[in-house]
């Protein structure tokens, strides 16, 4: 999984949480840090905040999908369903902030079997 979150404390907490759920996670603070990782590593899930400095999370998702079309996309936003996403991203899921562990598990369980077992 590729986790992109600009807030360092949130990024660290999410990375630890995802690890506790049995997921391998590469975490970075911006889209610009994430993009160079794509040629060398395949990711099953992109978990990104929409509101990032520089390139937005939804534009990052589009770029990742061009490189890795099988990646699953989970966008998170404090704006919830009103998140400022331009063009629709097919298959992407949107999770509003703040979210709890049960919500996160439900969103990820559709893509990752260990999450279902951890529920």
VEXLOSE-601291 format. One line per 10 residues: number of its first residue (from 0); their letters; for each residue x, y, z of C-alpha. Coordinates in steps of 0.001 Angstrom, whole numbers, always signed. Example, Ala and Ser with C-alpha at 12.3 -4.5 7.8 and 13.67 -1.06 7.14 Angstrom:
<recs>
0) as) +12300/-4500/+7800 | +13670/-1060/+7140
</recs>
This chain:
<recs>
0) xxxxxxxxxx) +0/+0/+0 | +1110/+3539/-734 | -18/+6028/+1933 | +169/+9741/+1103 | -610/+12133/+3958 | +980/+15553/+4411 | +452/+15773/+8184 | +3419/+13925/+9715 | +1590/+12885/+12910 | -1415/+11568/+10965
10) xxxxxxxxxx) +880/+9801/+8500 | +2781/+8064/+11291 | -403/+7061/+13133 | -2022/+5720/+9950 | +1114/+3841/+8989 | +1230/+2175/+12421 | -2483/+1377/+12265 | -2220/-144/+8802 | +777/-2167/+9938 | -1207/-3429/+12939
20) xxxxxxxxxx) -3885/-4545/+10483 | -1248/-6627/+8717 | -651/-4369/+5724 | +2731/-3429/+4292 | +2757/+321/+3886 | +5066/+2815/+2232 | +4236/+6283/+3527 | +5192/+9666/+2106 | +4177/+13267/+2720 | +3288/+14441/-777
30) xxxxxxxxxx) +2298/+13397/-4276 | +5667/+14631/-5479 | +7366/+12124/-3142 | +5020/+9328/-4235 | +5399/+9595/-8013 | +9096/+8582/-8222 | +8288/+5357/-6304 | +5958/+4042/-9010 | +8481/+2691/-11530 | +10257/+562/-8904
40) xxxxxxxxxx) +7314/-718/-6836 | +3845/-2094/-7593 | +1144/-1072/-5124 | -2192/-2762/-4527 | -3795/+236/-2802 | -3250/+3994/-2922 | -4506/+5609/+289 | -4247/+9372/-104 | -5555/+12553/+1400 | -7201/+14692/-1265
50) xxxxxxxxxx) -5914/+17998/+65 | -2141/+17904/-272 | +377/+20678/-859 | +1370/+20765/-4515 | -365/+18055/-6535 | -3745/+17078/-5053 | -4551/+13537/-3977 | -7164/+13067/-6697 | -4668/+14136/-9382 | -2114/+11809/-7808
60) xxxxxxxxxx) -4657/+8983/-8028 | -5134/+9637/-11739 | -1356/+9608/-12287 | -919/+6386/-10307 | -3741/+4718/-12242 | -2036/+5620/-15520 | +1128/+3843/-14302 | -542/+1040/-12351 | -4100/+553/-13642 | -4886/-2259/-11170
70) xxxxxxxxxx) -4291/-147/-8061 | -7289/+381/-5789 | -7805/+4000/-4681 | -9001/+5149/-1274 | -9291/+8928/-1029 | -9746/+10604/+2347 | -10976/+14110/+3000 | -12135/+16292/+5823 | -14751/+17542/+3369 | -16395/+14101/+3219
80) xxxxxxxxxx) -18771/+13664/+282 | -18270/+17365/-591 | -14565/+16780/-1306 | -13259/+18883/-4194 | -12649/+16109/-6707 | -12682/+17122/-10331 | -13329/+14387/-12848 | -14642/+11130/-11380 | -12047/+8421/-10671 | -13526/+5033/-11613
90) xxxxxxxxxx) -13492/+2561/-8732 | -12171/+5063/-6177 | -13657/+5051/-2699 | -14009/+8183/-554 | -13688/+8134/+3223 | -14514/+11254/+5228 | -12303/+12500/+8050 | -12363/+11910/+10865 | -12902/+8189/+10460 | -12747/+5399/+13003
100) xxxxxxxxxx) -11074/+2020/+12839 | -14306/+224/+11916 | -14880/+2525/+8928 | -11307/+2066/+7750 | -11573/-1713/+8052 | -14822/-1737/+6056 | -13293/+305/+3254 | -10140/-1806/+3057 | -11826/-5196/+3582 | -13243/-5157/+62
110) xxxxxxxxx) -9677/-5227/-1276 | -7583/-7016/+1368 | -8426/-10353/+2997 | -6373/-9947/+6220 | -8532/-6947/+7128 | -11636/-9133/+7051 | -9980/-11550/+9459 | -8985/-8671/+11761 | -12548/-7346/+12028
</recs>
